[in-house]
Structures are given as structure tokens and as C-alpha cells.
Amino acid sequence: MRTRGRRTRDERGSVAAELAVAVPAVLLVLMLGVGALSAAARQVALQDAAADAARLLGRGESEGRAFGSVSGAVHGAGAVSEQRGDLICVTATADLAIGRVISVPLRASSCALTGGL
């Protein structure tokens, strides 16, 4: 018969074992959450940089200056431009590394009227 408030021998260490299983799972969830927030922030910055580059090219600035603004705003980002009728469109890309294992490609596009001020 088991008495209330006392543990038997086969229950010893069960809390430590449960904690040893739970801690890595919690850390993994936290790492993925921080990675998702970081990816979202970098995606917003990449979208803003693509829009800035499209406006620069639309005003007649050089590709070097426009693409330099993209790489200056988002470290490691690259950009390409394409003429579509009266529009100049810029596509910016960057990779986001979450730890050493996960790499997420990010892409943002924006267009502006050519000859606009």
C-alpha cells in the first residue's frame, strides 16, 4: 500500500528524466521562433530595399547605386532589374541562416515608373 506524500523507489529520478527530455524540445522551439521573427524582419528590410532600388532606377540613377542600396540595407543581398514597359522592376534576394543547419532563401520584388520623380 502506498502512503500519501511519500515516493516509492521506482519514481526516483523521473523528474530529472522528464526535464532532460523537455529542455532540448523547449530550446528547439525557442530557436525556431527567434528564427521566424528574424526571417520576417529581414524580409521586410529586403522588400523596402527593393522598393528603394526600383525608385532610384526609375529616376535614372545607375544600377550600381541602386543595387548598392540593396546590399547596404540587407547584408549579403543581391538584386537584378528588368524593364517591363513603362516600369522598372527590381528583384532582391538574400539567404537567411538559422543556426548552421537551416538556410531560408528570401525574395522581394518592387516596380516603379521609369522617368518618375
Jmol script that loads the backbone (N, CA, C; Angstrom):
load data "model"
ATOM      1  N   MET A   1       0.849  -1.159   0.000  1.00  0.00           N
ATOM      2  CA  MET A   1       0.000   0.000   0.000  1.00  0.00           C
ATOM      3  C   MET A   1       0.908   1.240   0.000  1.00  0.00           C
ATOM      4  N   ARG A   2       0.504   2.195  -0.763  1.00  0.00           N
ATOM      5  CA  ARG A   2       1.301   3.418  -0.913  1.00  0.00           C
ATOM      6  C   ARG A   2       0.743   4.495   0.005  1.00  0.00           C
ATOM      7  N   THR A   3       1.645   5.159   0.684  1.00  0.00           N
ATOM      8  CA  THR A   3       1.201   6.230   1.576  1.00  0.00           C
ATOM      9  C   THR A   3       1.250   7.548   0.839  1.00  0.00           C
ATOM     10  N   ARG A   4       0.384   8.407   1.195  1.00  0.00           N
ATOM     11  CA  ARG A   4       0.281   9.718   0.571  1.00  0.00           C
ATOM     12  C   ARG A   4       1.471  10.589   0.970  1.00  0.00           C
ATOM     13  N   GLY A   5       2.050  11.320  -0.058  1.00  0.00           N
ATOM     14  CA  GLY A   5       3.137  12.227   0.229  1.00  0.00           C
ATOM     15  C   GLY A   5       4.508  11.580   0.204  1.00  0.00           C
ATOM     16  N   ARG A   6       4.593  10.287   0.090  1.00  0.00           N
ATOM     17  CA  ARG A   6       5.882   9.601   0.036  1.00  0.00           C
ATOM     18  C   ARG A   6       6.043   8.975  -1.342  1.00  0.00           C
ATOM     19  N   ARG A   7       7.247   9.036  -1.839  1.00  0.00           N
ATOM     20  CA  ARG A   7       7.533   8.442  -3.145  1.00  0.00           C
ATOM     21  C   ARG A   7       8.114   7.050  -2.957  1.00  0.00           C
ATOM     22  N   THR A   8       7.789   6.214  -3.899  1.00  0.00           N
ATOM     23  CA  THR A   8       8.394   4.883  -3.876  1.00  0.00           C
ATOM     24  C   THR A   8       9.708   4.934  -4.635  1.00  0.00           C
ATOM     25  N   ARG A   9      10.485   3.870  -4.541  1.00  0.00           N
ATOM     26  CA  ARG A   9      11.803   3.848  -5.165  1.00  0.00           C
ATOM     27  C   ARG A   9      11.741   3.935  -6.687  1.00  0.00           C
ATOM     28  N   ASP A  10      10.754   3.395  -7.348  1.00  0.00           N
ATOM     29  CA  ASP A  10      10.716   3.414  -8.801  1.00  0.00           C
ATOM     30  C   ASP A  10      10.315   4.781  -9.358  1.00  0.00           C
ATOM     31  N   GLU A  11       9.941   5.744  -8.534  1.00  0.00           N
ATOM     32  CA  GLU A  11       9.631   7.087  -9.004  1.00  0.00           C
ATOM     33  C   GLU A  11      10.831   8.021  -8.908  1.00  0.00           C
ATOM     34  N   ARG A  12      11.880   7.609  -8.247  1.00  0.00           N
ATOM     35  CA  ARG A  12      13.055   8.455  -8.086  1.00  0.00           C
ATOM     36  C   ARG A  12      13.696   8.721  -9.442  1.00  0.00           C
ATOM     37  N   GLY A  13      14.047   9.981  -9.670  1.00  0.00           N
ATOM     38  CA  GLY A  13      14.719  10.351 -10.912  1.00  0.00           C
ATOM     39  C   GLY A  13      13.795  10.613 -12.075  1.00  0.00           C
ATOM     40  N   SER A  14      12.498  10.409 -11.895  1.00  0.00           N
ATOM     41  CA  SER A  14      11.579  10.612 -13.017  1.00  0.00           C
ATOM     42  C   SER A  14      11.482  12.086 -13.400  1.00  0.00           C
ATOM     43  N   VAL A  15      11.570  12.968 -12.436  1.00  0.00           N
ATOM     44  CA  VAL A  15      11.532  14.404 -12.734  1.00  0.00           C
ATOM     45  C   VAL A  15      12.772  14.810 -13.519  1.00  0.00           C
ATOM     46  N   ALA A  16      13.909  14.313 -13.152  1.00  0.00           N
ATOM     47  CA  ALA A  16      15.147  14.625 -13.872  1.00  0.00           C
ATOM     48  C   ALA A  16      15.094  14.098 -15.301  1.00  0.00           C
ATOM     49  N   ALA A  17      14.557  12.918 -15.487  1.00  0.00           N
ATOM     50  CA  ALA A  17      14.446  12.342 -16.826  1.00  0.00           C
ATOM     51  C   ALA A  17      13.475  13.143 -17.680  1.00  0.00           C
ATOM     52  N   GLU A  18      12.359  13.532 -17.105  1.00  0.00           N
ATOM     53  CA  GLU A  18      11.394  14.341 -17.854  1.00  0.00           C
ATOM     54  C   GLU A  18      11.980  15.694 -18.220  1.00  0.00           C
ATOM     55  N   LEU A  19      12.730  16.294 -17.307  1.00  0.00           N
ATOM     56  CA  LEU A  19      13.374  17.572 -17.566  1.00  0.00           C
ATOM     57  C   LEU A  19      14.432  17.437 -18.662  1.00  0.00           C
ATOM     58  N   ALA A  20      15.179  16.351 -18.656  1.00  0.00           N
ATOM     59  CA  ALA A  20      16.207  16.121 -19.668  1.00  0.00           C
ATOM     60  C   ALA A  20      15.600  15.979 -21.057  1.00  0.00           C
ATOM     61  N   VAL A  21      14.388  15.498 -21.148  1.00  0.00           N
ATOM     62  CA  VAL A  21      13.701  15.387 -22.440  1.00  0.00           C
ATOM     63  C   VAL A  21      13.061  16.716 -22.824  1.00  0.00           C
ATOM     64  N   ALA A  22      12.542  17.445 -21.876  1.00  0.00           N
ATOM     65  CA  ALA A  22      11.793  18.667 -22.162  1.00  0.00           C
ATOM     66  C   ALA A  22      12.690  19.848 -22.528  1.00  0.00           C
ATOM     67  N   VAL A  23      13.846  19.984 -21.907  1.00  0.00           N
ATOM     68  CA  VAL A  23      14.709  21.146 -22.139  1.00  0.00           C
ATOM     69  C   VAL A  23      15.151  21.256 -23.603  1.00  0.00           C
ATOM     70  N   PRO A  24      15.643  20.198 -24.246  1.00  0.00           N
ATOM     71  CA  PRO A  24      16.010  20.339 -25.658  1.00  0.00           C
ATOM     72  C   PRO A  24      14.823  20.690 -26.557  1.00  0.00           C
ATOM     73  N   ALA A  25      13.656  20.167 -26.246  1.00  0.00           N
ATOM     74  CA  ALA A  25      12.471  20.479 -27.036  1.00  0.00           C
ATOM     75  C   ALA A  25      12.094  21.954 -26.898  1.00  0.00           C
ATOM     76  N   VAL A  26      12.169  22.478 -25.697  1.00  0.00           N
ATOM     77  CA  VAL A  26      11.870  23.897 -25.462  1.00  0.00           C
ATOM     78  C   VAL A  26      12.893  24.776 -26.173  1.00  0.00           C
ATOM     79  N   LEU A  27      14.172  24.404 -26.098  1.00  0.00           N
ATOM     80  CA  LEU A  27      15.211  25.176 -26.782  1.00  0.00           C
ATOM     81  C   LEU A  27      15.019  25.160 -28.296  1.00  0.00           C
ATOM     82  N   LEU A  28      14.616  24.033 -28.851  1.00  0.00           N
ATOM     83  CA  LEU A  28      14.360  23.938 -30.287  1.00  0.00           C
ATOM     84  C   LEU A  28      13.205  24.843 -30.697  1.00  0.00           C
ATOM     85  N   VAL A  29      12.149  24.840 -29.929  1.00  0.00           N
ATOM     86  CA  VAL A  29      11.002  25.707 -30.226  1.00  0.00           C
ATOM     87  C   VAL A  29      11.392  27.180 -30.130  1.00  0.00           C
ATOM     88  N   LEU A  30      12.165  27.538 -29.119  1.00  0.00           N
ATOM     89  CA  LEU A  30      12.635  28.921 -28.987  1.00  0.00           C
ATOM     90  C   LEU A  30      13.524  29.320 -30.157  1.00  0.00           C
ATOM     91  N   MET A  31      14.417  28.436 -30.576  1.00  0.00           N
ATOM     92  CA  MET A  31      15.302  28.731 -31.697  1.00  0.00           C
ATOM     93  C   MET A  31      14.504  28.934 -32.988  1.00  0.00           C
ATOM     94  N   LEU A  32      13.523  28.105 -33.218  1.00  0.00           N
ATOM     95  CA  LEU A  32      12.692  28.254 -34.412  1.00  0.00           C
ATOM     96  C   LEU A  32      11.850  29.526 -34.352  1.00  0.00           C
ATOM     97  N   GLY A  33      11.369  29.889 -33.185  1.00  0.00           N
ATOM     98  CA  GLY A  33      10.607  31.126 -33.041  1.00  0.00           C
ATOM     99  C   GLY A  33      11.446  32.359 -33.311  1.00  0.00           C
ATOM    100  N   VAL A  34      12.649  32.380 -32.758  1.00  0.00           N
ATOM    101  CA  VAL A  34      13.563  33.503 -32.999  1.00  0.00           C
ATOM    102  C   VAL A  34      13.948  33.548 -34.473  1.00  0.00           C
ATOM    103  N   GLY A  35      14.161  32.390 -35.071  1.00  0.00           N
ATOM    104  CA  GLY A  35      14.483  32.332 -36.497  1.00  0.00           C
ATOM    105  C   GLY A  35      13.356  32.859 -37.361  1.00  0.00           C
ATOM    106  N   ALA A  36      12.131  32.536 -37.007  1.00  0.00           N
ATOM    107  CA  ALA A  36      10.976  33.024 -37.774  1.00  0.00           C
ATOM    108  C   ALA A  36      10.842  34.539 -37.653  1.00  0.00           C
ATOM    109  N   LEU A  37      11.042  35.074 -36.467  1.00  0.00           N
ATOM    110  CA  LEU A  37      10.996  36.527 -36.291  1.00  0.00           C
ATOM    111  C   LEU A  37      12.116  37.212 -37.066  1.00  0.00           C
ATOM    112  N   SER A  38      13.285  36.621 -37.048  1.00  0.00           N
ATOM    113  CA  SER A  38      14.417  37.175 -37.785  1.00  0.00           C
ATOM    114  C   SER A  38      14.158  37.142 -39.288  1.00  0.00           C
ATOM    115  N   ALA A  39      13.578  36.053 -39.773  1.00  0.00           N
ATOM    116  CA  ALA A  39      13.251  35.947 -41.197  1.00  0.00           C
ATOM    117  C   ALA A  39      12.220  36.997 -41.599  1.00  0.00           C
ATOM    118  N   ALA A  40      11.232  37.218 -40.765  1.00  0.00           N
ATOM    119  CA  ALA A  40      10.208  38.216 -41.080  1.00  0.00           C
ATOM    120  C   ALA A  40      10.805  39.622 -41.115  1.00  0.00           C
ATOM    121  N   ALA A  41      11.664  39.943 -40.165  1.00  0.00           N
ATOM    122  CA  ALA A  41      12.295  41.266 -40.140  1.00  0.00           C
ATOM    123  C   ALA A  41      13.202  41.463 -41.347  1.00  0.00           C
ATOM    124  N   ARG A  42      13.935  40.432 -41.704  1.00  0.00           N
ATOM    125  CA  ARG A  42      14.824  40.539 -42.869  1.00  0.00           C
ATOM    126  C   ARG A  42      14.032  40.638 -44.164  1.00  0.00           C
ATOM    127  N   GLN A  43      12.891  39.952 -44.242  1.00  0.00           N
ATOM    128  CA  GLN A  43      12.037  40.030 -45.432  1.00  0.00           C
ATOM    129  C   GLN A  43      11.486  41.446 -45.603  1.00  0.00           C
ATOM    130  N   VAL A  44      11.076  42.077 -44.523  1.00  0.00           N
ATOM    131  CA  VAL A  44      10.578  43.459 -44.591  1.00  0.00           C
ATOM    132  C   VAL A  44      11.684  44.401 -45.046  1.00  0.00           C
ATOM    133  N   ALA A  45      12.883  44.225 -44.503  1.00  0.00           N
ATOM    134  CA  ALA A  45      14.017  45.067 -44.906  1.00  0.00           C
ATOM    135  C   ALA A  45      14.364  44.844 -46.373  1.00  0.00           C
ATOM    136  N   LEU A  46      14.280  43.604 -46.837  1.00  0.00           N
ATOM    137  CA  LEU A  46      14.567  43.289 -48.234  1.00  0.00           C
ATOM    138  C   LEU A  46      13.518  43.913 -49.152  1.00  0.00           C
ATOM    139  N   GLN A  47      12.256  43.890 -48.738  1.00  0.00           N
ATOM    140  CA  GLN A  47      11.193  44.498 -49.542  1.00  0.00           C
ATOM    141  C   GLN A  47      11.386  46.015 -49.638  1.00  0.00           C
ATOM    142  N   ASP A  48      11.726  46.645 -48.533  1.00  0.00           N
ATOM    143  CA  ASP A  48      11.994  48.085 -48.547  1.00  0.00           C
ATOM    144  C   ASP A  48      13.182  48.423 -49.439  1.00  0.00           C
ATOM    145  N   ALA A  49      14.233  47.612 -49.377  1.00  0.00           N
ATOM    146  CA  ALA A  49      15.421  47.856 -50.195  1.00  0.00           C
ATOM    147  C   ALA A  49      15.115  47.695 -51.677  1.00  0.00           C
ATOM    148  N   ALA A  50      14.293  46.708 -52.030  1.00  0.00           N
ATOM    149  CA  ALA A  50      13.907  46.518 -53.435  1.00  0.00           C
ATOM    150  C   ALA A  50      13.088  47.707 -53.930  1.00  0.00           C
ATOM    151  N   ALA A  51      12.192  48.227 -53.089  1.00  0.00           N
ATOM    152  CA  ALA A  51      11.383  49.386 -53.467  1.00  0.00           C
ATOM    153  C   ALA A  51      12.261  50.622 -53.652  1.00  0.00           C
ATOM    154  N   ASP A  52      13.224  50.815 -52.752  1.00  0.00           N
ATOM    155  CA  ASP A  52      14.149  51.949 -52.882  1.00  0.00           C
ATOM    156  C   ASP A  52      14.959  51.850 -54.166  1.00  0.00           C
ATOM    157  N   ALA A  53      15.463  50.655 -54.473  1.00  0.00           N
ATOM    158  CA  ALA A  53      16.262  50.461 -55.686  1.00  0.00           C
ATOM    159  C   ALA A  53      15.423  50.701 -56.935  1.00  0.00           C
ATOM    160  N   ALA A  54      14.175  50.243 -56.938  1.00  0.00           N
ATOM    161  CA  ALA A  54      13.301  50.476 -58.098  1.00  0.00           C
ATOM    162  C   ALA A  54      13.052  51.965 -58.293  1.00  0.00           C
ATOM    163  N   ARG A  55      12.830  52.696 -57.201  1.00  0.00           N
ATOM    164  CA  ARG A  55      12.626  54.152 -57.323  1.00  0.00           C
ATOM    165  C   ARG A  55      13.891  54.842 -57.823  1.00  0.00           C
ATOM    166  N   LEU A  56      15.063  54.420 -57.352  1.00  0.00           N
ATOM    167  CA  LEU A  56      16.314  55.004 -57.825  1.00  0.00           C
ATOM    168  C   LEU A  56      16.492  54.773 -59.319  1.00  0.00           C
ATOM    169  N   LEU A  57      16.243  53.555 -59.780  1.00  0.00           N
ATOM    170  CA  LEU A  57      16.367  53.266 -61.202  1.00  0.00           C
ATOM    171  C   LEU A  57      15.307  54.006 -62.017  1.00  0.00           C
ATOM    172  N   GLY A  58      14.125  54.151 -61.457  1.00  0.00           N
ATOM    173  CA  GLY A  58      13.060  54.896 -62.141  1.00  0.00           C
ATOM    174  C   GLY A  58      13.407  56.364 -62.327  1.00  0.00           C
ATOM    175  N   ARG A  59      14.199  56.917 -61.411  1.00  0.00           N
ATOM    176  CA  ARG A  59      14.634  58.318 -61.513  1.00  0.00           C
ATOM    177  C   ARG A  59      15.851  58.481 -62.411  1.00  0.00           C
ATOM    178  N   GLY A  60      16.410  57.361 -62.893  1.00  0.00           N
ATOM    179  CA  GLY A  60      17.547  57.444 -63.790  1.00  0.00           C
ATOM    180  C   GLY A  60      18.897  57.256 -63.138  1.00  0.00           C
ATOM    181  N   GLU A  61      18.926  56.838 -61.882  1.00  0.00           N
ATOM    182  CA  GLU A  61      20.199  56.565 -61.209  1.00  0.00           C
ATOM    183  C   GLU A  61      20.843  55.315 -61.805  1.00  0.00           C
ATOM    184  N   SER A  62      22.127  55.134 -61.550  1.00  0.00           N
ATOM    185  CA  SER A  62      22.847  53.979 -62.096  1.00  0.00           C
ATOM    186  C   SER A  62      22.454  52.696 -61.355  1.00  0.00           C
ATOM    187  N   GLU A  63      22.641  51.571 -62.051  1.00  0.00           N
ATOM    188  CA  GLU A  63      22.357  50.281 -61.420  1.00  0.00           C
ATOM    189  C   GLU A  63      23.290  50.045 -60.234  1.00  0.00           C
ATOM    190  N   GLY A  64      24.532  50.490 -60.361  1.00  0.00           N
ATOM    191  CA  GLY A  64      25.486  50.320 -59.262  1.00  0.00           C
ATOM    192  C   GLY A  64      25.013  50.981 -57.988  1.00  0.00           C
ATOM    193  N   ARG A  65      24.494  52.181 -58.104  1.00  0.00           N
ATOM    194  CA  ARG A  65      24.000  52.882 -56.912  1.00  0.00           C
ATOM    195  C   ARG A  65      22.747  52.208 -56.363  1.00  0.00           C
ATOM    196  N   ALA A  66      21.837  51.826 -57.275  1.00  0.00           N
ATOM    197  CA  ALA A  66      20.587  51.192 -56.837  1.00  0.00           C
ATOM    198  C   ALA A  66      20.854  49.850 -56.161  1.00  0.00           C
ATOM    199  N   PHE A  67      21.702  49.029 -56.782  1.00  0.00           N
ATOM    200  CA  PHE A  67      21.987  47.720 -56.206  1.00  0.00           C
ATOM    201  C   PHE A  67      22.848  47.843 -54.957  1.00  0.00           C
ATOM    202  N   GLY A  68      23.661  48.894 -54.900  1.00  0.00           N
ATOM    203  CA  GLY A  68      24.437  49.160 -53.695  1.00  0.00           C
ATOM    204  C   GLY A  68      23.549  49.495 -52.510  1.00  0.00           C
ATOM    205  N   SER A  69      22.424  50.156 -52.789  1.00  0.00           N
ATOM    206  CA  SER A  69      21.495  50.470 -51.695  1.00  0.00           C
ATOM    207  C   SER A  69      20.850  49.200 -51.149  1.00  0.00           C
ATOM    208  N   VAL A  70      20.648  48.213 -52.011  1.00  0.00           N
ATOM    209  CA  VAL A  70      20.080  46.934 -51.557  1.00  0.00           C
ATOM    210  C   VAL A  70      21.076  46.198 -50.669  1.00  0.00           C
ATOM    211  N   SER A  71      22.328  46.083 -51.152  1.00  0.00           N
ATOM    212  CA  SER A  71      23.317  45.352 -50.358  1.00  0.00           C
ATOM    213  C   SER A  71      23.700  46.113 -49.088  1.00  0.00           C
ATOM    214  N   GLY A  72      23.557  47.442 -49.105  1.00  0.00           N
ATOM    215  CA  GLY A  72      23.821  48.224 -47.904  1.00  0.00           C
ATOM    216  C   GLY A  72      22.725  48.075 -46.861  1.00  0.00           C
ATOM    217  N   ALA A  73      21.490  47.897 -47.324  1.00  0.00           N
ATOM    218  CA  ALA A  73      20.362  47.768 -46.394  1.00  0.00           C
ATOM    219  C   ALA A  73      20.257  46.362 -45.811  1.00  0.00           C
ATOM    220  N   VAL A  74      20.563  45.352 -46.626  1.00  0.00           N
ATOM    221  CA  VAL A  74      20.461  43.961 -46.184  1.00  0.00           C
ATOM    222  C   VAL A  74      21.778  43.275 -46.521  1.00  0.00           C
ATOM    223  N   HIS A  75      22.535  42.926 -45.489  1.00  0.00           N
ATOM    224  CA  HIS A  75      23.852  42.316 -45.683  1.00  0.00           C
ATOM    225  C   HIS A  75      23.739  41.030 -46.503  1.00  0.00           C
ATOM    226  N   GLY A  76      24.547  40.930 -47.548  1.00  0.00           N
ATOM    227  CA  GLY A  76      24.582  39.723 -48.364  1.00  0.00           C
ATOM    228  C   GLY A  76      23.499  39.639 -49.415  1.00  0.00           C
ATOM    229  N   ALA A  77      22.718  40.700 -49.596  1.00  0.00           N
ATOM    230  CA  ALA A  77      21.634  40.676 -50.578  1.00  0.00           C
ATOM    231  C   ALA A  77      22.161  41.046 -51.959  1.00  0.00           C
ATOM    232  N   GLY A  78      21.506  40.540 -52.959  1.00  0.00           N
ATOM    233  CA  GLY A  78      21.801  40.866 -54.339  1.00  0.00           C
ATOM    234  C   GLY A  78      20.526  41.316 -55.031  1.00  0.00           C
ATOM    235  N   ALA A  79      20.671  41.932 -56.197  1.00  0.00           N
ATOM    236  CA  ALA A  79      19.490  42.430 -56.897  1.00  0.00           C
ATOM    237  C   ALA A  79      19.699  42.353 -58.404  1.00  0.00           C
ATOM    238  N   VAL A  80      18.595  42.222 -59.118  1.00  0.00           N
ATOM    239  CA  VAL A  80      18.573  42.294 -60.577  1.00  0.00           C
ATOM    240  C   VAL A  80      17.404  43.176 -60.970  1.00  0.00           C
ATOM    241  N   SER A  81      17.522  43.816 -62.134  1.00  0.00           N
ATOM    242  CA  SER A  81      16.434  44.679 -62.605  1.00  0.00           C
ATOM    243  C   SER A  81      15.940  44.188 -63.953  1.00  0.00           C
ATOM    244  N   GLU A  82      14.714  44.571 -64.263  1.00  0.00           N
ATOM    245  CA  GLU A  82      14.074  44.170 -65.515  1.00  0.00           C
ATOM    246  C   GLU A  82      13.123  45.282 -65.949  1.00  0.00           C
ATOM    247  N   GLN A  83      13.181  45.628 -67.226  1.00  0.00           N
ATOM    248  CA  GLN A  83      12.283  46.634 -67.790  1.00  0.00           C
ATOM    249  C   GLN A  83      11.006  45.935 -68.235  1.00  0.00           C
ATOM    250  N   ARG A  84       9.861  46.444 -67.824  1.00  0.00           N
ATOM    251  CA  ARG A  84       8.547  45.906 -68.211  1.00  0.00           C
ATOM    252  C   ARG A  84       7.676  47.055 -68.701  1.00  0.00           C
ATOM    253  N   GLY A  85       7.833  47.408 -69.933  1.00  0.00           N
ATOM    254  CA  GLY A  85       7.084  48.538 -70.471  1.00  0.00           C
ATOM    255  C   GLY A  85       7.558  49.826 -69.834  1.00  0.00           C
ATOM    256  N   ASP A  86       6.652  50.565 -69.197  1.00  0.00           N
ATOM    257  CA  ASP A  86       6.993  51.813 -68.516  1.00  0.00           C
ATOM    258  C   ASP A  86       7.500  51.599 -67.090  1.00  0.00           C
ATOM    259  N   LEU A  87       7.599  50.351 -66.688  1.00  0.00           N
ATOM    260  CA  LEU A  87       8.028  50.042 -65.326  1.00  0.00           C
ATOM    261  C   LEU A  87       9.441  49.486 -65.318  1.00  0.00           C
ATOM    262  N   ILE A  88      10.168  49.812 -64.286  1.00  0.00           N
ATOM    263  CA  ILE A  88      11.449  49.160 -63.996  1.00  0.00           C
ATOM    264  C   ILE A  88      11.243  48.368 -62.707  1.00  0.00           C
ATOM    265  N   CYS A  89      11.507  47.081 -62.773  1.00  0.00           N
ATOM    266  CA  CYS A  89      11.265  46.208 -61.620  1.00  0.00           C
ATOM    267  C   CYS A  89      12.592  45.676 -61.083  1.00  0.00           C
ATOM    268  N   VAL A  90      12.702  45.626 -59.784  1.00  0.00           N
ATOM    269  CA  VAL A  90      13.895  45.123 -59.098  1.00  0.00           C
ATOM    270  C   VAL A  90      13.484  43.929 -58.246  1.00  0.00           C
ATOM    271  N   THR A  91      14.251  42.865 -58.388  1.00  0.00           N
ATOM    272  CA  THR A  91      14.071  41.684 -57.550  1.00  0.00           C
ATOM    273  C   THR A  91      15.308  41.526 -56.685  1.00  0.00           C
ATOM    274  N   ALA A  92      15.118  41.556 -55.386  1.00  0.00           N
ATOM    275  CA  ALA A  92      16.217  41.419 -54.428  1.00  0.00           C
ATOM    276  C   ALA A  92      16.128  40.052 -53.763  1.00  0.00           C
ATOM    277  N   THR A  93      17.287  39.431 -53.574  1.00  0.00           N
ATOM    278  CA  THR A  93      17.334  38.117 -52.942  1.00  0.00           C
ATOM    279  C   THR A  93      18.397  38.103 -51.848  1.00  0.00           C
ATOM    280  N   ALA A  94      18.146  37.289 -50.852  1.00  0.00           N
ATOM    281  CA  ALA A  94      19.110  37.097 -49.761  1.00  0.00           C
ATOM    282  C   ALA A  94      18.818  35.754 -49.112  1.00  0.00           C
ATOM    283  N   ASP A  95      19.804  35.186 -48.482  1.00  0.00           N
ATOM    284  CA  ASP A  95      19.636  33.946 -47.726  1.00  0.00           C
ATOM    285  C   ASP A  95      19.709  34.261 -46.240  1.00  0.00           C
ATOM    286  N   LEU A  96      18.857  33.614 -45.485  1.00  0.00           N
ATOM    287  CA  LEU A  96      18.855  33.752 -44.036  1.00  0.00           C
ATOM    288  C   LEU A  96      19.284  32.425 -43.440  1.00  0.00           C
ATOM    289  N   ALA A  97      20.334  32.439 -42.655  1.00  0.00           N
ATOM    290  CA  ALA A  97      20.813  31.227 -41.994  1.00  0.00           C
ATOM    291  C   ALA A  97      20.311  31.211 -40.560  1.00  0.00           C
ATOM    292  N   ILE A  98      19.646  30.126 -40.204  1.00  0.00           N
ATOM    293  CA  ILE A  98      19.178  29.925 -38.838  1.00  0.00           C
ATOM    294  C   ILE A  98      20.058  28.824 -38.259  1.00  0.00           C
ATOM    295  N   GLY A  99      20.965  29.227 -37.427  1.00  0.00           N
ATOM    296  CA  GLY A  99      21.958  28.281 -36.930  1.00  0.00           C
ATOM    297  C   GLY A  99      22.890  27.901 -38.061  1.00  0.00           C
ATOM    298  N   ARG A 100      23.384  26.691 -38.032  1.00  0.00           N
ATOM    299  CA  ARG A 100      24.253  26.205 -39.105  1.00  0.00           C
ATOM    300  C   ARG A 100      23.542  25.216 -40.001  1.00  0.00           C
ATOM    301  N   VAL A 101      22.327  24.871 -39.652  1.00  0.00           N
ATOM    302  CA  VAL A 101      21.629  23.801 -40.347  1.00  0.00           C
ATOM    303  C   VAL A 101      20.597  24.323 -41.344  1.00  0.00           C
ATOM    304  N   ILE A 102      19.856  25.353 -40.977  1.00  0.00           N
ATOM    305  CA  ILE A 102      18.725  25.809 -41.775  1.00  0.00           C
ATOM    306  C   ILE A 102      19.099  27.073 -42.542  1.00  0.00           C
ATOM    307  N   SER A 103      18.821  27.070 -43.850  1.00  0.00           N
ATOM    308  CA  SER A 103      19.014  28.245 -44.686  1.00  0.00           C
ATOM    309  C   SER A 103      17.704  28.524 -45.414  1.00  0.00           C
ATOM    310  N   VAL A 104      17.218  29.756 -45.288  1.00  0.00           N
ATOM    311  CA  VAL A 104      15.940  30.139 -45.887  1.00  0.00           C
ATOM    312  C   VAL A 104      16.202  31.194 -46.962  1.00  0.00           C
ATOM    313  N   PRO A 105      15.842  30.903 -48.229  1.00  0.00           N
ATOM    314  CA  PRO A 105      16.006  31.926 -49.268  1.00  0.00           C
ATOM    315  C   PRO A 105      14.873  32.954 -49.184  1.00  0.00           C
ATOM    316  N   LEU A 106      15.237  34.226 -49.238  1.00  0.00           N
ATOM    317  CA  LEU A 106      14.246  35.313 -49.209  1.00  0.00           C
ATOM    318  C   LEU A 106      14.269  36.030 -50.553  1.00  0.00           C
ATOM    319  N   ARG A 107      13.103  36.505 -50.995  1.00  0.00           N
ATOM    320  CA  ARG A 107      12.998  37.192 -52.287  1.00  0.00           C
ATOM    321  C   ARG A 107      11.940  38.270 -52.164  1.00  0.00           C
ATOM    322  N   ALA A 108      12.242  39.448 -52.740  1.00  0.00           N
ATOM    323  CA  ALA A 108      11.290  40.558 -52.735  1.00  0.00           C
ATOM    324  C   ALA A 108      11.396  41.293 -54.065  1.00  0.00           C
ATOM    325  N   SER A 109      10.259  41.708 -54.588  1.00  0.00           N
ATOM    326  CA  SER A 109      10.231  42.442 -55.858  1.00  0.00           C
ATOM    327  C   SER A 109       9.443  43.733 -55.694  1.00  0.00           C
ATOM    328  N   SER A 110       9.849  44.729 -56.466  1.00  0.00           N
ATOM    329  CA  SER A 110       9.138  46.008 -56.465  1.00  0.00           C
ATOM    330  C   SER A 110       9.354  46.677 -57.812  1.00  0.00           C
ATOM    331  N   CYS A 111       8.379  47.473 -58.240  1.00  0.00           N
ATOM    332  CA  CYS A 111       8.432  48.154 -59.530  1.00  0.00           C
ATOM    333  C   CYS A 111       8.172  49.647 -59.340  1.00  0.00           C
ATOM    334  N   ALA A 112       8.723  50.453 -60.254  1.00  0.00           N
ATOM    335  CA  ALA A 112       8.499  51.891 -60.239  1.00  0.00           C
ATOM    336  C   ALA A 112       8.411  52.371 -61.692  1.00  0.00           C
ATOM    337  N   LEU A 113       7.715  53.465 -61.897  1.00  0.00           N
ATOM    338  CA  LEU A 113       7.633  54.057 -63.237  1.00  0.00           C
ATOM    339  C   LEU A 113       8.979  54.626 -63.649  1.00  0.00           C
ATOM    340  N   THR A 114       9.353  54.399 -64.878  1.00  0.00           N
ATOM    341  CA  THR A 114      10.599  54.981 -65.375  1.00  0.00           C
ATOM    342  C   THR A 114      10.367  56.454 -65.697  1.00  0.00           C
ATOM    343  N   GLY A 115      11.373  57.243 -65.445  1.00  0.00           N
ATOM    344  CA  GLY A 115      11.249  58.678 -65.691  1.00  0.00           C
ATOM    345  C   GLY A 115      10.470  59.415 -64.620  1.00  0.00           C
ATOM    346  N   GLY A 116      10.086  58.721 -63.560  1.00  0.00           N
ATOM    347  CA  GLY A 116       9.326  59.360 -62.478  1.00  0.00           C
ATOM    348  C   GLY A 116      10.221  60.144 -61.566  1.00  0.00           C
ATOM    349  N   LEU A 117       9.632  61.073 -60.826  1.00  0.00           N
ATOM    350  CA  LEU A 117      10.399  61.885 -59.882  1.00  0.00           C
ATOM    351  C   LEU A 117       9.981  61.597 -58.489  1.00  0.00           C
TER     352      LEU A 117
END
end "model"
wireframe off; spacefill off
backbone 0.3
color backbone group
